[in-house]
Amino acid sequence: MKEVRTLSVEEITLEAEDLQMIMTFGVTMS
């Protein structure tokens, strides 16, 4: 039995927002 994980739109959106925050934080700190 194979476990297939599907990303929901909400998960992708949350991940994109996290990435944006991390990038903004990195730019602010440097």
Secondary structure, DSSP 8 states (H G I E B T S, - for coil): --------HHHHHHHHHHHHHHHHHHHHH-
